[in-house]
């Protein structure tokens, strides 16, 4: 009866040296082409599809796949492609690394060869992955580690439906491919992980915020009922306590609004739905002022508007632009001086709409400007840090303006005033046709920024 040592071989390539010129011309060309694909920055799937297709003629390969080590003790399948269907061992399949013979590959960097997968399953029946591969028809397998900075972070598998399909030359060629792929595929994998984690975080944030919105709104409403003596007169101390309770609940509602807006713009499929003939002064600015009017009055501020009497209709997503204006005005109220002035100005020039919100207040120093418009970032000045904010609202505004093909930036005189500006092209289609794909807005001529500034 065969033993595991007869079926599974481990090859220490540090003891084997093969000069590159000993590979055939076709093999060297394939390695060079992989280098070029890796350098081009294509996605992991695109690179691996190219490797699968371009190496078919070099050695047996019915199936190519990659897997990564997670949390030091799990191996997770991440990409697979085969000449046959169905694939039973698919992306996302995970197995305890220590229960597989891959642990030795990870720990030593050796190449693993299995010449008879059916016999391997007989000796190691607990290997679910091996059983699935046998059901797919795979009979031999060659596995190289993917190494990054002297760490074995994953595996490159090449499999055949014929037993004993691979010899030493093919092991060396497969290892050479793994060397060229390791850093690129590991980087792409980490980016995909971060993207998925960020998406999951945003979805969770949106869910939790939505669930909190209704009960907090009810608390605010109940507090207002008590304040107005509908259930009996209040003692001064009781009224003061209820006012504080309502203030805290309203602050939490503001946070929830910001996080729900963030979840919306960072969700999958976020795209503005522009409308033509939008009356920006009434449909956007007017509605945003209604939202913040109570806070303006509470801080005894004066809000003025400098808007053309007969403004032309514009093209934009009015719902999203209301979010932008509420955040600009909300920041002006929050960071402006009590009894101070807020000024909203709108102008229309050929090919663009310009809007600005100015307020008297502490402003911000030039040294803090690099932190502006970054998610969860707040300016580290004593006076501004004393005023509560999420670090989310104006990042959301920036994302929305960018999605309209526009830009947003800020000016300030520290200790005197701050002003936020936005501009969007008109019509939007003109910008979409003329701007290169992925182009960034031009730096602002006065501030030297590309439209990235926020006090939140």
Buried (B, 14 or more C-beta within 10 A) or exposed (E): EEEEEEBBBBBEBEEEEBEEEEBEEEBBEBBEBBEEBBEEEBEBEEBBBBBBEBBEEBBBBBBBBBBBBBEEEBBBBBBBBBEEEEBBBEEEBEBEBEBBBBBEBBEBBBBBBBBBBBBBBEBBEEBBBBBBBBEBBBBBBBBBBBBBEEBBBBBBBBBBBBBEBBEEBBBBBBBBBBBBBBBBBBBBBEEBEEEEEEEEEBBEBBEBBEEBBEEBBEBBEBBEEBBEEEEEEBEEEEBEBBEEBBEBBBEBBBBBBBBBBBBBBBEEEEEBEBBEEBBBBEBBBBBBBEBBEEBBEEBEBEBEEEBEEEBEEBBBBBBBBBBBBBBBBBBBBBBBBEEBBBBBBBBBEEEBBBBBBBBBBBBBBEEBBEBBBBBEBBBEBEEBEEBEBBBBBBBBBBBBBBBBBBBBBBBBEBEEBBBBBBBBBBBBEBBEEEEEEEEEBEBBEEBEBBBBBBBB
